[in-house]
Amino acid sequence: MLTSPGYLLLKAGTQFHVVIDEALASLGLNGRQLLVLTFVGSEEHLSQKMLSTRLGLDPTIVVALVDELEGRKLLVRERDPDDRRRHRLRLTAPGRKLHAKALRTVTDAEREFLTP
């Protein structure tokens, strides 16, 4: 059991998660926040509800994540002109800059983690 590929992959994933969280902490981010920035930055007119579905997270968790990132001026909510009940999300210039830096940081951490 302790040497099975499935168990070893699970352990590696758990350790990698710690490595990524530590790397992102230097930027004031966590993994979920990076995912939000990634999805918002890669899809125009993404609503909070659509983001919740894509992340597989409860909408209340997504609202809290968006609130924090919006408070840091990394993204903005905009009313959808086609449906005033819906908010579309958009990265700000600082959000795009931090997202790019976070991706480089994660890539470097991944490379270091996988080197051995």
N, C-alpha and C positions, 0 to 999 in steps of 0.2 A: 504493500500500500504506500509506504513512505517514499518509494522510488518509482511509483507509477507516473507515466507522463502527465496524466490529468492532475494529480496532486502537485507535481513539480510546476506545472503551468499555473495552477492556482496560487502557489507560494510566490512564484515570480511575479504574477500580477499584483498580488498584495504588496510585495516589496516595491514594485515599480510605482504603484499608487503613492506610496510614501515619498519616493524620490521626486515624483512630479509635484506633489503638494509642497514639498520643501523648496523646490525650484521656483514655483509660482508665488510662494509666500514672499520671496524677495521683491516681487512686483506688486504685492498687495492683492493678489488674486488667489482663488482656489479653483479646483477642477471644474466645478459646476459653473462658476462665473466665466471661465474660459470657454466652455461649451456654449453658453449664452452668447458671448461675443462672436464666436465662430458661426453659429447659426444665423444670428442677426446680420452679420457682415456678408454672409454668402447668399442671402435670399431677400430680394426686394419685397416690400409690402408684407413681411411676416408679422402676423398678429400674435398677441400673447397666448391666445388659445392654440394656435398652430405650433408655437414654440413649445408649449406644454406637451402637446401630442408628440412632437419630434423627440423631445428629451425623455418622454415617459415619466414625467413628474406631475404631481398634483398641481393644479393651477395656483393654489395658494402659495406653494413653494416658489413657483415661477414669478409670481407677483413680488414676493420678497426679494428675489434675486434681481429683478428688473428695477425695483425701488432703489436698491443699494447702488447698482450700476448707474442709474439715472442721477442719483444723488452725487455721485462722483463725476458726473458730466461725461460719462463714457458712451452713453446712448440716450436717445430721447424717444418718448412716446408721442405719436402724432395721431390725431383723429383720422380715421379712414373716411375719405370723402364719399365713398360708396355706401358706407354703413357707419353712421355716427356712434353706434354703440361699441364699435370695435376700435382698438388702438393698434396702429402699425408701429413697428420698432425700427429704429435706424441708428447706426453707429455715428458718433460724432468724430471729428478729426482726431481728438485725443484718444477716443476709443479705438479707432483704426490703428493709430500709432502704438498704443499699448498692446493691442491684439497681435500685431506683427512682432513686437518684441517678445511677447509671451510665447508665440509659436517658435521663435528662434531659441528661446530658453528651454522649452520642452524638447525640441530637437536635440539640443546639446546634452540635456540630461539623459535623453533616450540613448544617444550615441555612447555616452559614458557608461550607462547601465549595461548596455549590450556588449561592450568591448570585451569583458572577460569571457 
